[in-house]
Amino acid sequence: MAKPAAASATDDAPIAQKSDAWTDLGLTLPLFVAYHLGVVFLPVRNAADLVTSELRGLAKHSLPMYATLTLAIGALFVLALWSLGQKKALAPSRFAFIAFEGALYAVLMRAAGSYVVGSLRLAGAGSSGVFGSVVMALGAGFYEEIAFRVGLFGVGSLVLRQIFGKGAQGIAITVAWALVESAAFSGWHYVGAMGDPFDLQSFAFRAVCGLFLTAIFAFRGFAPAVWTHAIYDVWVMVGG
C-alpha cells in the first residue's frame, strides 16, 4: 500500500514542485520525439546523440519503420508513467508550466551572459534553414543536458561528495565541479568538424550559460534545464 500512496502524493504535488527523474523524462518527451522525427531529414545530428544511428540501424534505414520506433519509445514511456500512477505528470498544465519556466530562464540566462560578457550572437539558422535549426536546438537541449548536467555534473558531483563528504567541504567541491563542468560544456562547442572557431568571448558566454543551466538542474531538475536549453537555442538560432 505504500507505493500507491507515494504515487498519489506525486500526482497531487503542485506543478511548480521539483519533479522526480521519471517525471522529468516524461516532461522532456515531446522534445525527444520531435528531435528524432526531424533529425533524419538533416545531414547532421547533435554530437551527443547516440540514439539516432542505433534507431536507424534497427529500422534498417526505413523511414516509416524509424518513425514507428520513435513513436513507440514515446508511447512506452507514457504507458510506464501511467502504470506507475504518475499520469498527472503528463497533464497539459505541467507542459505549459515547464515551457513557460524554460522561456523565462532562457531570457534570464541570455541576460546573465550578456551582463558578464556583453551582447553576443553565437549562431544563426544554418544551411538547413529554420526547420533544421529548430530540430538541432531540440537535440542540443535534450542530449547535451544528459551529457553535461546529468552525466558530468550530476554523477561527478555525487562521486566527489562521497569522497570529500557532504558538509561545507562537499558543497565547496560541488561548486568547484560546477565551474569545471560549465567550462567543459563551453569547450564542447569548439570540438569536431561542426565546432566553432575558438573565441575567448564566446567561450566565456557559453560558460556562463553552462553554469546557469547547472544551477537550474541542481535546484529545479532535469526537465527545466532541457526546456531552457532548447528554447534558448531556438531563440538564438532562429530569432538571432
DRENPA-3360 file (N, C-alpha, C; in nm, 2 decimals, always signed):
BEGIN
1 = MAKPAAAS = +0.08/-0.12/+0.00/+0.00/+0.00/+0.00/+0.08/+0.13/+0.00 ~ +0.21/+0.11/+0.04/+0.30/+0.23/+0.05/+0.32/+0.29/-0.09 ~ +0.33/+0.21/-0.19/+0.37/+0.26/-0.33/+0.25/+0.34/-0.39 ~ +0.13/+0.29/-0.38/+0.02/+0.37/-0.43/+0.00/+0.51/-0.36 ~ +0.03/+0.51/-0.23/+0.02/+0.64/-0.15/+0.12/+0.73/-0.20 ~ +0.25/+0.68/-0.23/+0.35/+0.77/-0.28/+0.32/+0.82/-0.42 ~ +0.26/+0.74/-0.50/+0.23/+0.78/-0.64/+0.12/+0.89/-0.63 ~ +0.02/+0.87/-0.54/-0.08/+0.97/-0.52/-0.03/+1.10/-0.48;
9 = ATDDAPIA = +0.07/+1.10/-0.39/+0.13/+1.22/-0.34/+0.20/+1.29/-0.46 ~ +0.26/+1.21/-0.55/+0.33/+1.27/-0.66/+0.23/+1.34/-0.75 ~ +0.11/+1.26/-0.78/+0.01/+1.32/-0.86/-0.05/+1.45/-0.81 ~ -0.06/+1.46/-0.68/-0.12/+1.58/-0.62/-0.03/+1.69/-0.60 ~ +0.10/+1.67/-0.63/+0.20/+1.77/-0.60/+0.18/+1.89/-0.69 ~ +0.21/+2.01/-0.64/+0.20/+2.13/-0.72/+0.29/+2.13/-0.84 ~ +0.24/+2.19/-0.95/+0.32/+2.18/-1.08/+0.45/+2.25/-1.07 ~ +0.47/+2.34/-0.98/+0.60/+2.41/-0.96/+0.70/+2.33/-0.88;
17 = QKSDAWTD = +0.65/+2.22/-0.82/+0.74/+2.14/-0.73/+0.85/+2.07/-0.82 ~ +0.97/+2.06/-0.76/+1.07/+1.99/-0.84/+1.03/+1.84/-0.86 ~ +1.05/+1.79/-0.98/+1.00/+1.66/-1.02/+1.10/+1.56/-0.99 ~ +1.05/+1.43/-0.99/+1.14/+1.32/-0.98/+1.20/+1.29/-1.12 ~ +1.29/+1.19/-1.12/+1.36/+1.16/-1.25/+1.26/+1.11/-1.36 ~ +1.17/+1.02/-1.32/+1.07/+0.97/-1.42/+0.98/+1.08/-1.47 ~ +0.93/+1.17/-1.39/+0.85/+1.28/-1.43/+0.93/+1.37/-1.52 ~ +1.05/+1.40/-1.49/+1.14/+1.49/-1.57/+1.16/+1.43/-1.71;
25 = LGLTLPLF = +1.18/+1.30/-1.72/+1.19/+1.24/-1.85/+1.06/+1.25/-1.93 ~ +0.95/+1.23/-1.86/+0.82/+1.25/-1.93/+0.80/+1.39/-1.98 ~ +0.84/+1.49/-1.90/+0.82/+1.63/-1.94/+0.91/+1.67/-2.06 ~ +1.02/+1.59/-2.08/+1.11/+1.62/-2.19/+1.07/+1.53/-2.32 ~ +0.98/+1.45/-2.30/+0.94/+1.35/-2.41/+0.91/+1.42/-2.54 ~ +0.83/+1.53/-2.54/+0.80/+1.60/-2.67/+0.92/+1.65/-2.74 ~ +1.02/+1.69/-2.67/+1.14/+1.74/-2.73/+1.22/+1.62/-2.79 ~ +1.22/+1.51/-2.72/+1.29/+1.39/-2.76/+1.23/+1.34/-2.89;
33 = VAYHLGVV = +1.10/+1.33/-2.89/+1.03/+1.27/-3.01/+1.04/+1.37/-3.13 ~ +1.02/+1.50/-3.11/+1.02/+1.59/-3.22/+1.16/+1.60/-3.28 ~ +1.27/+1.59/-3.20/+1.40/+1.59/-3.25/+1.43/+1.47/-3.33 ~ +1.39/+1.35/-3.28/+1.42/+1.23/-3.35/+1.34/+1.21/-3.48 ~ +1.22/+1.27/-3.48/+1.14/+1.26/-3.61/+1.19/+1.36/-3.71 ~ +1.26/+1.47/-3.67/+1.31/+1.57/-3.76/+1.45/+1.55/-3.80 ~ +1.54/+1.49/-3.72/+1.68/+1.48/-3.75/+1.71/+1.40/-3.87 ~ +1.63/+1.30/-3.90/+1.65/+1.21/-4.01/+1.65/+1.28/-4.15;
41 = FLPVRNAA = +1.59/+1.40/-4.15/+1.58/+1.48/-4.27/+1.70/+1.57/-4.28 ~ +1.79/+1.57/-4.18/+1.91/+1.66/-4.19/+2.03/+1.59/-4.22 ~ +2.13/+1.65/-4.27/+2.26/+1.59/-4.30/+2.35/+1.57/-4.17 ~ +2.31/+1.63/-4.06/+2.39/+1.62/-3.94/+2.30/+1.59/-3.82 ~ +2.35/+1.55/-3.71/+2.28/+1.53/-3.58/+2.37/+1.59/-3.47 ~ +2.30/+1.61/-3.35/+2.38/+1.65/-3.24/+2.49/+1.56/-3.20 ~ +2.61/+1.61/-3.17/+2.72/+1.52/-3.15/+2.70/+1.43/-3.02 ~ +2.62/+1.47/-2.93/+2.59/+1.39/-2.81/+2.48/+1.29/-2.83;
49 = DLVTSELR = +2.42/+1.29/-2.95/+2.32/+1.20/-2.98/+2.37/+1.06/-3.02 ~ +2.35/+0.96/-2.93/+2.40/+0.82/-2.96/+2.28/+0.73/-2.99 ~ +2.16/+0.79/-3.01/+2.04/+0.71/-3.03/+2.00/+0.70/-3.17 ~ +2.01/+0.81/-3.25/+1.96/+0.81/-3.38/+2.02/+0.70/-3.47 ~ +2.15/+0.69/-3.47/+2.21/+0.58/-3.55/+2.17/+0.44/-3.52 ~ +2.15/+0.42/-3.39/+2.10/+0.29/-3.34/+1.96/+0.26/-3.39 ~ +1.87/+0.37/-3.38/+1.73/+0.35/-3.43/+1.73/+0.33/-3.58 ~ +1.81/+0.40/-3.65/+1.82/+0.38/-3.80/+1.86/+0.24/-3.83;
57 = GLAKHSLP = +1.96/+0.19/-3.75/+2.01/+0.05/-3.78/+1.90/-0.05/-3.75 ~ +1.82/-0.03/-3.64/+1.71/-0.12/-3.61/+1.60/-0.11/-3.71 ~ +1.58/+0.01/-3.77/+1.48/+0.02/-3.87/+1.53/-0.02/-4.01 ~ +1.66/-0.06/-4.02/+1.72/-0.10/-4.15/+1.70/+0.02/-4.25 ~ +1.72/+0.14/-4.20/+1.72/+0.27/-4.27/+1.58/+0.29/-4.35 ~ +1.48/+0.23/-4.29/+1.34/+0.25/-4.34/+1.28/+0.37/-4.27 ~ +1.25/+0.48/-4.34/+1.19/+0.59/-4.27/+1.06/+0.57/-4.19 ~ +0.97/+0.49/-4.26/+0.84/+0.46/-4.18/+0.87/+0.38/-4.06;
65 = MYATLTLA = +0.96/+0.28/-4.07/+0.99/+0.20/-3.95/+1.06/+0.28/-3.84 ~ +1.15/+0.37/-3.89/+1.22/+0.46/-3.79/+1.12/+0.54/-3.72 ~ +1.03/+0.60/-3.79/+0.93/+0.69/-3.72/+0.84/+0.61/-3.63 ~ +0.81/+0.48/-3.67/+0.73/+0.39/-3.58/+0.80/+0.36/-3.45 ~ +0.93/+0.33/-3.46/+1.01/+0.30/-3.35/+1.02/+0.42/-3.25 ~ +1.04/+0.54/-3.31/+1.05/+0.66/-3.23/+0.92/+0.69/-3.15 ~ +0.81/+0.68/-3.22/+0.68/+0.70/-3.16/+0.65/+0.59/-3.06 ~ +0.70/+0.47/-3.09/+0.68/+0.35/-2.99/+0.76/+0.38/-2.86;
73 = IGALFVLA = +0.88/+0.44/-2.87/+0.95/+0.47/-2.75/+0.87/+0.57/-2.66 ~ +0.82/+0.67/-2.73/+0.74/+0.77/-2.66/+0.61/+0.71/-2.60 ~ +0.55/+0.62/-2.67/+0.42/+0.55/-2.62/+0.46/+0.46/-2.50 ~ +0.57/+0.39/-2.51/+0.60/+0.30/-2.40/+0.64/+0.38/-2.27 ~ +0.70/+0.50/-2.29/+0.73/+0.58/-2.17/+0.60/+0.63/-2.11 ~ +0.51/+0.68/-2.19/+0.38/+0.73/-2.14/+0.31/+0.61/-2.07 ~ +0.31/+0.49/-2.13/+0.25/+0.38/-2.06/+0.31/+0.35/-1.93 ~ +0.45/+0.36/-1.92/+0.52/+0.33/-1.80/+0.48/+0.43/-1.69;
81 = LWSLGQKK = +0.47/+0.56/-1.73/+0.43/+0.66/-1.63/+0.29/+0.64/-1.58 ~ +0.20/+0.60/-1.68/+0.06/+0.57/-1.64/+0.05/+0.46/-1.55 ~ +0.13/+0.35/-1.57/+0.12/+0.23/-1.49/+0.18/+0.26/-1.35 ~ +0.27/+0.36/-1.34/+0.33/+0.39/-1.21/+0.25/+0.49/-1.13 ~ +0.13/+0.52/-1.18/+0.04/+0.61/-1.11/+0.08/+0.76/-1.12 ~ +0.16/+0.79/-1.23/+0.21/+0.93/-1.25/+0.15/+0.99/-1.37 ~ +0.02/+0.96/-1.40/-0.04/+1.01/-1.52/-0.05/+1.16/-1.52 ~ -0.06/+1.22/-1.40/-0.08/+1.37/-1.39/+0.06/+1.44/-1.43;
89 = ALAPSRFA = +0.17/+1.36/-1.44/+0.29/+1.42/-1.48/+0.28/+1.46/-1.63 ~ +0.19/+1.40/-1.70/+0.17/+1.43/-1.84/+0.05/+1.52/-1.87 ~ +0.00/+1.59/-1.76/-0.11/+1.68/-1.78/-0.07/+1.80/-1.86 ~ -0.16/+1.86/-1.94/-0.12/+1.98/-2.02/-0.07/+2.09/-1.94 ~ -0.12/+2.10/-1.81/-0.08/+2.21/-1.73/+0.07/+2.20/-1.69 ~ +0.12/+2.07/-1.68/+0.26/+2.05/-1.64/+0.35/+2.10/-1.76 ~ +0.31/+2.06/-1.88/+0.39/+2.10/-2.00/+0.38/+2.25/-2.02 ~ +0.26/+2.31/-2.00/+0.25/+2.46/-2.01/+0.34/+2.53/-1.91;
97 = FIAFEGAL = +0.35/+2.48/-1.79/+0.43/+2.54/-1.69/+0.58/+2.53/-1.72 ~ +0.62/+2.41/-1.76/+0.76/+2.38/-1.78/+0.81/+2.46/-1.91 ~ +0.72/+2.48/-2.01/+0.76/+2.56/-2.12/+0.77/+2.71/-2.08 ~ +0.68/+2.76/-2.00/+0.69/+2.90/-1.95/+0.81/+2.91/-1.87 ~ +0.84/+2.82/-1.78/+0.95/+2.83/-1.69/+1.08/+2.83/-1.77 ~ +1.09/+2.74/-1.88/+1.21/+2.73/-1.96/+1.23/+2.86/-2.04 ~ +1.12/+2.92/-2.09/+1.13/+3.05/-2.16/+1.18/+3.16/-2.07 ~ +1.13/+3.16/-1.95/+1.17/+3.27/-1.85/+1.32/+3.25/-1.82;
105 = YAVLMRAA = +1.36/+3.13/-1.79/+1.50/+3.10/-1.76/+1.59/+3.14/-1.88 ~ +1.54/+3.11/-2.00/+1.62/+3.14/-2.12/+1.65/+3.29/-2.14 ~ +1.55/+3.37/-2.10/+1.56/+3.52/-2.11/+1.67/+3.56/-2.00 ~ +1.65/+3.50/-1.88/+1.74/+3.54/-1.77/+1.89/+3.49/-1.80 ~ +1.90/+3.37/-1.86/+2.03/+3.32/-1.90/+2.10/+3.41/-2.00 ~ +2.03/+3.45/-2.10/+2.09/+3.54/-2.20/+2.13/+3.67/-2.14 ~ +2.04/+3.72/-2.05/+2.07/+3.85/-1.98/+2.20/+3.83/-1.90 ~ +2.21/+3.72/-1.83/+2.33/+3.70/-1.74/+2.45/+3.69/-1.83;
113 = GSYVVGSL = +2.45/+3.62/-1.94/+2.56/+3.61/-2.02/+2.60/+3.74/-2.08 ~ +2.50/+3.82/-2.12/+2.53/+3.95/-2.18/+2.59/+4.04/-2.07 ~ +2.54/+4.03/-1.95/+2.59/+4.11/-1.84/+2.74/+4.09/-1.81 ~ +2.78/+3.96/-1.82/+2.92/+3.92/-1.79/+3.01/+3.95/-1.91 ~ +2.96/+3.92/-2.03/+3.05/+3.92/-2.14/+3.02/+4.03/-2.24 ~ +2.89/+4.07/-2.25/+2.85/+4.16/-2.35/+2.76/+4.10/-2.45 ~ +2.68/+4.17/-2.52/+2.59/+4.12/-2.63/+2.67/+4.04/-2.73 ~ +2.62/+3.92/-2.76/+2.70/+3.83/-2.85/+2.60/+3.74/-2.92;
121 = RLAGAGSS = +2.62/+3.74/-3.05/+2.54/+3.65/-3.14/+2.63/+3.52/-3.16 ~ +2.58/+3.41/-3.11/+2.66/+3.29/-3.12/+2.63/+3.20/-3.24 ~ +2.51/+3.21/-3.29/+2.47/+3.12/-3.40/+2.35/+3.18/-3.47 ~ +2.32/+3.12/-3.59/+2.21/+3.16/-3.67/+2.16/+3.04/-3.74 ~ +2.04/+3.05/-3.81/+1.99/+2.94/-3.89/+2.10/+2.90/-3.99 ~ +2.13/+2.77/-3.99/+2.23/+2.72/-4.08/+2.18/+2.68/-4.21 ~ +2.25/+2.60/-4.29/+2.21/+2.56/-4.42/+2.08/+2.49/-4.43 ~ +2.04/+2.43/-4.32/+1.91/+2.36/-4.32/+1.79/+2.45/-4.29;
129 = GVFGSVVM = +1.82/+2.58/-4.27/+1.71/+2.67/-4.25/+1.65/+2.66/-4.11 ~ +1.53/+2.72/-4.10/+1.47/+2.73/-3.97/+1.43/+2.59/-3.92 ~ +1.38/+2.50/-4.01/+1.35/+2.37/-3.96/+1.47/+2.30/-3.90 ~ +1.58/+2.30/-3.97/+1.70/+2.23/-3.92/+1.75/+2.29/-3.79 ~ +1.74/+2.43/-3.78/+1.78/+2.49/-3.66/+1.70/+2.45/-3.54 ~ +1.57/+2.45/-3.56/+1.48/+2.41/-3.45/+1.51/+2.27/-3.41 ~ +1.52/+2.18/-3.51/+1.55/+2.03/-3.47/+1.68/+2.02/-3.40 ~ +1.78/+2.09/-3.44/+1.91/+2.08/-3.38/+1.91/+2.14/-3.24;
137 = ALGAGFYE = +1.83/+2.25/-3.22/+1.81/+2.31/-3.09/+1.75/+2.21/-2.99 ~ +1.65/+2.14/-3.04/+1.58/+2.04/-2.95/+1.68/+1.93/-2.91 ~ +1.76/+1.88/-3.01/+1.86/+1.78/-2.98/+1.96/+1.83/-2.88 ~ +2.01/+1.95/-2.90/+2.11/+2.00/-2.81/+2.05/+2.01/-2.67 ~ +1.92/+2.06/-2.66/+1.86/+2.07/-2.53/+1.85/+1.94/-2.45 ~ +1.81/+1.84/-2.53/+1.79/+1.70/-2.46/+1.93/+1.63/-2.44 ~ +2.01/+1.62/-2.54/+2.13/+1.53/-2.53/+2.24/+1.60/-2.46 ~ +2.26/+1.73/-2.48/+2.37/+1.80/-2.40/+2.34/+1.81/-2.26;
145 = EIAFRVGL = +2.21/+1.82/-2.22/+2.18/+1.82/-2.08/+2.20/+1.68/-2.01 ~ +2.17/+1.58/-2.09/+2.20/+1.45/-2.04/+2.35/+1.43/-2.02 ~ +2.43/+1.47/-2.12/+2.58/+1.45/-2.11/+2.64/+1.54/-2.01 ~ +2.61/+1.66/-2.00/+2.68/+1.76/-1.91/+2.61/+1.77/-1.77 ~ +2.48/+1.80/-1.77/+2.42/+1.82/-1.64/+2.40/+1.69/-1.56 ~ +2.34/+1.59/-1.63/+2.32/+1.46/-1.56/+2.44/+1.38/-1.55 ~ +2.52/+1.36/-1.66/+2.64/+1.28/-1.65/+2.76/+1.35/-1.58 ~ +2.81/+1.45/-1.64/+2.93/+1.51/-1.59/+2.91/+1.58/-1.46;
153 = FGVGSLVL = +2.81/+1.66/-1.44/+2.79/+1.73/-1.32/+2.72/+1.64/-1.21 ~ +2.60/+1.58/-1.25/+2.53/+1.50/-1.16/+2.60/+1.38/-1.10 ~ +2.65/+1.30/-1.19/+2.73/+1.18/-1.14/+2.86/+1.22/-1.08 ~ +2.93/+1.32/-1.15/+3.06/+1.36/-1.10/+3.05/+1.42/-0.96 ~ +2.95/+1.51/-0.93/+2.94/+1.57/-0.80/+2.90/+1.47/-0.70 ~ +2.82/+1.37/-0.74/+2.78/+1.26/-0.64/+2.91/+1.18/-0.60 ~ +2.99/+1.15/-0.69/+3.12/+1.08/-0.66/+3.21/+1.16/-0.57 ~ +3.22/+1.29/-0.60/+3.30/+1.38/-0.52/+3.25/+1.40/-0.38;
161 = RQIFGKGA = +3.12/+1.40/-0.37/+3.06/+1.42/-0.23/+3.09/+1.29/-0.15 ~ +3.09/+1.18/-0.22/+3.12/+1.05/-0.15/+3.26/+1.05/-0.10 ~ +3.35/+1.11/-0.17/+3.49/+1.11/-0.14/+3.52/+1.22/-0.03 ~ +3.47/+1.34/-0.05/+3.51/+1.45/+0.03/+3.40/+1.48/+0.14 ~ +3.29/+1.41/+0.14/+3.19/+1.44/+0.24/+3.08/+1.53/+0.19 ~ +2.97/+1.55/+0.28/+2.86/+1.62/+0.24/+2.84/+1.75/+0.32 ~ +2.94/+1.79/+0.39/+2.94/+1.91/+0.47/+2.98/+2.03/+0.39 ~ +3.04/+2.13/+0.45/+3.08/+2.25/+0.39/+3.19/+2.22/+0.28;
169 = QGIAITVA = +3.28/+2.13/+0.31/+3.38/+2.09/+0.21/+3.31/+2.03/+0.09 ~ +3.21/+1.94/+0.11/+3.14/+1.88/+0.00/+3.07/+1.99/-0.09 ~ +3.01/+2.09/-0.03/+2.95/+2.20/-0.10/+3.05/+2.27/-0.18 ~ +3.16/+2.31/-0.12/+3.27/+2.38/-0.20/+3.32/+2.30/-0.32 ~ +3.34/+2.17/-0.30/+3.38/+2.08/-0.41/+3.28/+2.08/-0.52 ~ +3.15/+2.07/-0.48/+3.04/+2.07/-0.58/+3.04/+2.20/-0.66 ~ +3.05/+2.31/-0.59/+3.06/+2.44/-0.67/+3.18/+2.45/-0.76 ~ +3.29/+2.40/-0.71/+3.41/+2.40/-0.80/+3.39/+2.31/-0.92;
177 = WALVESAA = +3.32/+2.19/-0.89/+3.30/+2.10/-1.00/+3.20/+2.16/-1.10 ~ +3.10/+2.24/-1.06/+3.01/+2.30/-1.15/+3.08/+2.40/-1.24 ~ +3.18/+2.47/-1.19/+3.26/+2.56/-1.27/+3.34/+2.48/-1.38 ~ +3.40/+2.36/-1.34/+3.47/+2.28/-1.43/+3.38/+2.23/-1.54 ~ +3.26/+2.18/-1.49/+3.17/+2.12/-1.59/+3.12/+2.23/-1.69 ~ +3.09/+2.35/-1.64/+3.05/+2.46/-1.73/+3.15/+2.50/-1.83 ~ +3.28/+2.49/-1.79/+3.39/+2.52/-1.88/+3.40/+2.41/-1.99 ~ +3.38/+2.28/-1.94/+3.38/+2.17/-2.04/+3.26/+2.18/-2.14;
185 = FSGWHYVG = +3.15/+2.22/-2.09/+3.03/+2.24/-2.17/+3.06/+2.35/-2.28 ~ +3.12/+2.46/-2.24/+3.15/+2.56/-2.33/+3.26/+2.51/-2.43 ~ +3.36/+2.44/-2.39/+3.46/+2.39/-2.48/+3.41/+2.29/-2.58 ~ +3.30/+2.22/-2.54/+3.24/+2.12/-2.63/+3.20/+2.19/-2.77 ~ +3.17/+2.31/-2.76/+3.12/+2.38/-2.89/+3.23/+2.41/-2.99 ~ +3.35/+2.39/-2.95/+3.47/+2.42/-3.04/+3.54/+2.29/-3.09 ~ +3.48/+2.18/-3.06/+3.54/+2.05/-3.09/+3.47/+1.99/-3.21 ~ +3.55/+1.92/-3.30/+3.50/+1.85/-3.41/+3.48/+1.93/-3.53;
193 = AMGDPFDL = +3.43/+1.87/-3.64/+3.42/+1.93/-3.77/+3.31/+2.04/-3.77 ~ +3.21/+2.02/-3.68/+3.10/+2.12/-3.67/+3.13/+2.23/-3.57 ~ +3.24/+2.22/-3.50/+3.27/+2.32/-3.39/+3.30/+2.45/-3.44 ~ +3.28/+2.56/-3.36/+3.31/+2.69/-3.40/+3.46/+2.72/-3.38 ~ +3.51/+2.82/-3.45/+3.65/+2.86/-3.42/+3.65/+2.92/-3.28 ~ +3.76/+2.89/-3.20/+3.77/+2.93/-3.06/+3.78/+3.08/-3.05 ~ +3.70/+3.13/-2.96/+3.70/+3.28/-2.93/+3.68/+3.29/-2.78 ~ +3.76/+3.37/-2.71/+3.75/+3.38/-2.57/+3.62/+3.44/-2.52;
201 = QSFAFRAV = +3.57/+3.53/-2.59/+3.45/+3.60/-2.55/+3.33/+3.50/-2.56 ~ +3.32/+3.43/-2.67/+3.21/+3.33/-2.68/+3.23/+3.22/-2.59 ~ +3.35/+3.18/-2.56/+3.38/+3.07/-2.46/+3.32/+3.11/-2.32 ~ +3.35/+3.24/-2.28/+3.31/+3.29/-2.15/+3.16/+3.29/-2.15 ~ +3.10/+3.34/-2.26/+2.95/+3.35/-2.26/+2.89/+3.21/-2.25 ~ +2.94/+3.11/-2.32/+2.88/+2.98/-2.31/+2.91/+2.92/-2.17 ~ +3.02/+2.95/-2.11/+3.05/+2.90/-1.97/+2.95/+2.96/-1.87 ~ +2.91/+3.08/-1.89/+2.81/+3.14/-1.80/+2.68/+3.07/-1.82;
209 = CGLFLTAI = +2.64/+3.05/-1.95/+2.52/+2.98/-1.98/+2.52/+2.84/-1.92 ~ +2.64/+2.77/-1.93/+2.65/+2.64/-1.87/+2.63/+2.64/-1.72 ~ +2.69/+2.74/-1.65/+2.67/+2.75/-1.51/+2.53/+2.78/-1.47 ~ +2.46/+2.86/-1.55/+2.32/+2.89/-1.53/+2.24/+2.76/-1.55 ~ +2.26/+2.68/-1.65/+2.19/+2.56/-1.67/+2.22/+2.46/-1.56 ~ +2.34/+2.46/-1.51/+2.38/+2.37/-1.40/+2.30/+2.41/-1.27 ~ +2.28/+2.54/-1.25/+2.20/+2.58/-1.13/+2.06/+2.54/-1.15 ~ +2.00/+2.55/-1.27/+1.87/+2.51/-1.29/+1.85/+2.36/-1.26;
217 = FAFRGFAP = +1.95/+2.28/-1.32/+1.94/+2.14/-1.30/+1.95/+2.10/-1.15 ~ +2.04/+2.17/-1.07/+2.06/+2.14/-0.93/+1.94/+2.18/-0.85 ~ +1.87/+2.29/-0.88/+1.77/+2.34/-0.79/+1.62/+2.31/-0.85 ~ +1.61/+2.29/-0.98/+1.48/+2.27/-1.04/+1.46/+2.14/-1.10 ~ +1.57/+2.08/-1.15/+1.57/+1.94/-1.21/+1.60/+1.94/-1.36 ~ +1.60/+1.82/-1.41/+1.64/+1.79/-1.55/+1.55/+1.86/-1.65 ~ +1.42/+1.84/-1.64/+1.33/+1.89/-1.74/+1.34/+2.04/-1.76 ~ +1.34/+2.13/-1.65/+1.35/+2.27/-1.67/+1.48/+2.31/-1.74;
225 = AVWTHAIY = +1.59/+2.23/-1.71/+1.72/+2.26/-1.78/+1.71/+2.23/-1.93 ~ +1.65/+2.12/-1.96/+1.63/+2.08/-2.10/+1.55/+2.18/-2.18 ~ +1.43/+2.22/-2.12/+1.35/+2.32/-2.19/+1.41/+2.45/-2.20 ~ +1.49/+2.49/-2.10/+1.56/+2.62/-2.11/+1.66/+2.62/-2.22 ~ +1.74/+2.51/-2.22/+1.84/+2.50/-2.32/+1.78/+2.50/-2.46 ~ +1.68/+2.42/-2.48/+1.62/+2.41/-2.61/+1.55/+2.54/-2.66 ~ +1.48/+2.60/-2.57/+1.41/+2.73/-2.60/+1.52/+2.84/-2.63 ~ +1.62/+2.84/-2.55/+1.73/+2.94/-2.57/+1.79/+2.92/-2.71;
233 = DVWVMVGG = +1.82/+2.79/-2.74/+1.89/+2.77/-2.87/+1.80/+2.80/-2.99 ~ +1.67/+2.77/-2.98/+1.57/+2.81/-3.08/+1.57/+2.96/-3.10 ~ +1.57/+3.03/-2.99/+1.57/+3.18/-2.99/+1.69/+3.23/-3.06 ~ +1.81/+3.18/-3.02/+1.93/+3.23/-3.08/+1.95/+3.19/-3.22 ~ +1.92/+3.07/-3.26/+1.95/+3.02/-3.39/+1.85/+3.06/-3.49 ~ +1.72/+3.09/-3.45/+1.62/+3.13/-3.54/+1.59/+3.28/-3.53 ~ +1.58/+3.33/-3.41/+1.55/+3.47/-3.39/+1.67/+3.56/-3.39 ~ +1.79/+3.50/-3.35/+1.90/+3.59/-3.35/+1.92/+3.66/-3.22;
% end
